[in-house]
């Protein structure tokens, strides 16, 4: 079997893409992280107004840089994963929340119903819920592996290539598969992470090795702390296929990934994967500031390939399925109106504590960087 035939047999979502027809997106907004950080305006009366997104059309029409595959009404939209030529569902199933379902049986039902209704993108990470997330997803995907685009993340947090490859083998075993569609470096959130990742014998070499051995098809990285760290990773000009980042209506006005990183990812043809559309813990929804429909629709209206959605119950799954199945891109004016409405809550970062505190930082990374675990902090 030729390498092309083998590739096609392993990936049912492959789609030929003429690179000359691929819309590369817009140029990087500004010349440095600091050049694009004025996201709000102080009015003479002391009130605060959200600044207009620079070149808002570039950030509000997802089809402009992330082509959407035409679907029948009521289906989950599908989009191209950057320049890979692969298509994925515009909303994905988050592994962290899946591992917090009330039981393995519930997690399996969630996964099966998600797949049956058109969700193909599966998110996970080596460390989620002390490996339970990968275990449960692996069991849920038995007999359905060929129906999904499977991603998990390596959690070296500064450790070397050997540790990364060991974690890959453990992930493959738990997920009950011989290969990953996407392997990402998890939680690149410390300012020295890029240096540690790209050093000799660092984790970046594991990405190369895994691809060479056919255990991984595509590679990327994730993070939620500071756009400057993402930009530092991209400055190494490594051929990443994906980059995962927080995408929500508060982000536009506080350490903004959608203003600073998203345009650069699109310019490079790197698929942007959104996360934290409900701001991590969903506090803004609980307080009635926004609705799940507004939050998810806003994120899906930006030029991202897919949005990882936290789903820990069938109720939440069905809610999010309905939003995705009825998705219509939010007009530019409506997106700006939403940013204006929430700017007073966005500027101090209260709904994005993952950027300004260690509240959402995983224990594995904390310990590798010399910080106490969450349990230690609570005692």
KEZA-156724 format. One record per residue (C-alpha): chain; x, y, z. Coordinates in steps of 0.5 Angstrom, whole numbers, plus 500, padded with zeros to 3 digits. Example, Ala and Ser with C-alpha at 12.3 -4.5 7.8 and 13.67 -1.06 7.14 Angstrom:
<sites>
> A; 525; 491; 516
> A; 527; 498; 514
</sites>
This chain:
<sites>
> A; 500; 500; 500
> A; 503; 507; 498
> A; 504; 512; 503
> A; 498; 516; 500
> A; 493; 510; 501
> A; 495; 509; 508
> A; 494; 516; 510
> A; 487; 516; 507
> A; 485; 509; 510
> A; 487; 512; 517
> A; 484; 519; 516
> A; 477; 519; 513
> A; 476; 526; 514
> A; 482; 528; 509
> A; 480; 533; 504
> A; 484; 535; 498
> A; 486; 543; 499
> A; 489; 547; 493
> A; 494; 551; 497
> A; 494; 557; 492
> A; 486; 557; 494
> A; 487; 557; 501
> A; 486; 564; 504
> A; 492; 565; 508
> A; 488; 570; 513
> A; 490; 577; 515
> A; 497; 580; 517
> A; 499; 580; 525
> A; 496; 586; 528
> A; 501; 590; 530
> A; 509; 589; 531
> A; 509; 587; 538
> A; 505; 584; 543
> A; 505; 591; 547
> A; 503; 594; 540
> A; 496; 591; 540
> A; 494; 591; 547
> A; 490; 598; 548
> A; 483; 594; 548
> A; 479; 599; 552
> A; 477; 607; 552
> A; 476; 611; 558
> A; 471; 616; 556
> A; 471; 623; 559
> A; 465; 621; 564
> A; 470; 616; 567
> A; 466; 610; 564
> A; 469; 605; 560
> A; 468; 603; 553
> A; 470; 597; 549
> A; 475; 599; 544
> A; 473; 597; 536
> A; 477; 590; 534
> A; 482; 593; 529
> A; 480; 590; 522
> A; 474; 587; 525
> A; 472; 583; 519
> A; 478; 579; 519
> A; 476; 577; 526
> A; 468; 576; 525
> A; 467; 572; 519
> A; 470; 565; 520
> A; 470; 563; 513
> A; 475; 568; 511
> A; 481; 564; 514
> A; 478; 558; 516
> A; 473; 555; 510
> A; 467; 552; 513
> A; 464; 546; 509
> A; 457; 547; 507
> A; 453; 542; 511
> A; 445; 541; 511
> A; 441; 545; 515
> A; 441; 542; 522
> A; 448; 539; 522
> A; 454; 540; 526
> A; 459; 545; 521
> A; 465; 542; 519
> A; 472; 546; 518
> A; 478; 545; 515
> A; 484; 544; 520
> A; 489; 550; 518
> A; 493; 548; 512
> A; 493; 540; 513
> A; 487; 539; 508
> A; 483; 535; 514
> A; 476; 537; 516
> A; 474; 537; 523
> A; 467; 539; 527
> A; 467; 546; 529
> A; 466; 544; 536
> A; 469; 539; 539
> A; 469; 534; 546
> A; 473; 536; 551
> A; 477; 531; 555
> A; 478; 534; 561
> A; 470; 535; 563
> A; 469; 528; 560
> A; 473; 525; 565
> A; 469; 529; 570
> A; 462; 525; 568
> A; 459; 522; 574
> A; 461; 515; 571
> A; 464; 511; 566
> A; 458; 509; 563
> A; 456; 516; 562
> A; 462; 518; 559
> A; 461; 513; 554
> A; 454; 515; 553
> A; 456; 522; 552
> A; 462; 520; 547
> A; 457; 516; 543
> A; 452; 521; 542
> A; 457; 526; 540
> A; 459; 522; 535
> A; 453; 520; 532
> A; 451; 527; 532
> A; 457; 530; 528
> A; 462; 531; 533
> A; 469; 529; 530
> A; 474; 533; 534
> A; 476; 529; 541
> A; 480; 533; 546
> A; 484; 530; 551
> A; 491; 530; 555
> A; 496; 526; 558
> A; 495; 529; 565
> A; 487; 530; 565
> A; 484; 527; 572
> A; 490; 523; 573
> A; 489; 519; 566
> A; 482; 518; 567
> A; 480; 522; 561
> A; 484; 518; 557
> A; 482; 512; 560
> A; 475; 513; 559
> A; 475; 516; 552
> A; 479; 510; 550
> A; 474; 505; 552
> A; 468; 510; 549
> A; 472; 510; 542
> A; 472; 502; 541
> A; 469; 501; 535
> A; 469; 508; 533
> A; 476; 510; 532
> A; 475; 511; 525
> A; 470; 516; 526
> A; 474; 521; 530
> A; 480; 526; 529
> A; 483; 524; 536
> A; 488; 529; 539
> A; 491; 529; 546
> A; 497; 533; 549
> A; 504; 531; 552
> A; 505; 534; 559
> A; 513; 534; 559
> A; 512; 541; 562
> A; 520; 543; 561
> A; 522; 535; 561
> A; 526; 532; 555
> A; 524; 528; 549
> A; 525; 522; 553
> A; 519; 523; 558
> A; 515; 526; 552
> A; 516; 519; 548
> A; 514; 515; 554
> A; 508; 519; 555
> A; 506; 518; 548
> A; 506; 511; 549
> A; 502; 511; 555
> A; 497; 516; 552
> A; 496; 511; 546
> A; 495; 505; 551
> A; 490; 509; 554
> A; 486; 511; 548
> A; 487; 504; 545
> A; 490; 507; 539
> A; 496; 506; 535
> A; 496; 513; 533
> A; 494; 520; 534
> A; 491; 525; 529
> A; 494; 531; 533
> A; 499; 531; 539
> A; 500; 538; 542
> A; 505; 541; 548
> A; 500; 542; 554
> A; 500; 548; 558
> A; 505; 552; 555
> A; 504; 558; 560
> A; 511; 559; 564
> A; 515; 564; 561
> A; 521; 560; 560
> A; 517; 554; 557
> A; 519; 556; 550
> A; 526; 556; 552
> A; 525; 549; 555
> A; 521; 546; 549
> A; 526; 548; 544
> A; 533; 546; 547
> A; 537; 541; 545
> A; 533; 534; 547
> A; 527; 538; 549
> A; 520; 536; 548
> A; 520; 539; 541
> A; 524; 533; 538
> A; 519; 528; 541
> A; 514; 532; 536
> A; 519; 530; 530
> A; 520; 523; 532
> A; 513; 521; 533
> A; 511; 524; 526
> A; 517; 520; 523
> A; 515; 514; 527
> A; 508; 515; 524
> A; 505; 515; 531
> A; 503; 522; 530
> A; 500; 526; 524
> A; 500; 533; 526
> A; 503; 537; 532
> A; 501; 543; 536
> A; 501; 547; 542
> A; 497; 550; 547
> A; 496; 555; 553
> A; 492; 560; 557
> A; 496; 565; 560
> A; 499; 570; 556
> A; 499; 572; 548
> A; 506; 573; 549
> A; 508; 566; 550
> A; 504; 564; 544
> A; 508; 569; 540
> A; 515; 567; 543
> A; 513; 559; 541
> A; 511; 562; 534
> A; 517; 566; 533
> A; 521; 559; 533
> A; 518; 558; 526
> A; 517; 551; 527
> A; 512; 548; 523
> A; 506; 547; 528
> A; 500; 545; 525
> A; 495; 547; 530
> A; 495; 552; 536
> A; 490; 552; 542
> A; 488; 558; 546
> A; 482; 562; 550
> A; 477; 564; 545
> A; 471; 568; 549
> A; 468; 575; 549
> A; 472; 577; 555
> A; 479; 576; 552
> A; 478; 581; 547
> A; 479; 586; 552
> A; 484; 583; 557
> A; 491; 580; 555
> A; 487; 578; 548
> A; 489; 572; 544
> A; 484; 574; 539
> A; 487; 580; 538
> A; 494; 578; 538
> A; 495; 571; 537
> A; 489; 569; 532
> A; 491; 573; 526
> A; 498; 571; 527
> A; 496; 564; 527
> A; 491; 565; 521
> A; 497; 569; 517
> A; 501; 562; 518
> A; 496; 557; 516
> A; 496; 554; 523
> A; 489; 552; 525
> A; 487; 555; 531
> A; 483; 551; 536
> A; 479; 555; 541
> A; 478; 553; 548
> A; 475; 557; 555
> A; 469; 560; 551
> A; 465; 560; 558
> A; 471; 563; 561
> A; 474; 556; 564
> A; 469; 555; 570
> A; 463; 558; 567
> A; 462; 564; 572
> A; 460; 569; 567
> A; 454; 564; 566
> A; 452; 563; 573
> A; 452; 570; 574
> A; 448; 572; 568
> A; 453; 576; 565
> A; 452; 572; 558
> A; 448; 566; 556
> A; 452; 559; 554
> A; 449; 561; 547
> A; 452; 568; 546
> A; 459; 565; 549
> A; 459; 559; 544
> A; 456; 563; 538
> A; 461; 568; 539
> A; 467; 564; 539
> A; 465; 560; 533
> A; 464; 566; 529
> A; 472; 567; 530
> A; 476; 564; 525
> A; 478; 558; 529
> A; 478; 551; 526
> A; 474; 548; 532
> A; 472; 550; 539
> A; 473; 545; 545
> A; 467; 545; 549
> A; 467; 542; 556
> A; 462; 537; 557
> A; 461; 533; 563
> A; 453; 531; 562
> A; 448; 529; 557
> A; 444; 535; 558
> A; 450; 540; 557
> A; 452; 536; 551
> A; 445; 537; 548
> A; 445; 544; 549
> A; 451; 545; 546
> A; 449; 540; 540
> A; 443; 545; 539
> A; 447; 551; 539
> A; 452; 548; 534
> A; 447; 545; 529
> A; 443; 552; 529
> A; 450; 556; 528
> A; 450; 562; 524
> A; 456; 567; 524
> A; 455; 573; 529
> A; 455; 579; 525
> A; 460; 584; 526
> A; 456; 589; 530
> A; 453; 584; 534
> A; 460; 581; 536
> A; 462; 589; 538
> A; 456; 590; 542
> A; 457; 584; 546
> A; 464; 586; 547
> A; 461; 593; 549
> A; 456; 590; 554
> A; 462; 585; 558
> A; 468; 590; 558
> A; 466; 592; 565
> A; 467; 585; 567
> A; 473; 584; 562
> A; 478; 589; 564
> A; 480; 586; 571
> A; 480; 579; 568
> A; 475; 577; 574
> A; 472; 571; 569
> A; 479; 570; 566
> A; 483; 568; 572
> A; 487; 563; 568
> A; 491; 568; 565
> A; 492; 572; 572
> A; 493; 567; 577
> A; 495; 560; 578
> A; 487; 558; 579
> A; 487; 553; 573
> A; 494; 551; 572
> A; 495; 544; 572
> A; 499; 540; 578
> A; 504; 537; 574
> A; 506; 543; 571
> A; 506; 547; 578
> A; 511; 542; 581
> A; 515; 541; 575
> A; 516; 549; 575
> A; 517; 549; 583
> A; 510; 551; 585
> A; 506; 548; 590
> A; 500; 543; 588
> A; 493; 546; 588
> A; 492; 541; 594
> A; 498; 544; 598
> A; 495; 551; 596
> A; 489; 550; 600
> A; 492; 547; 606
</sites>
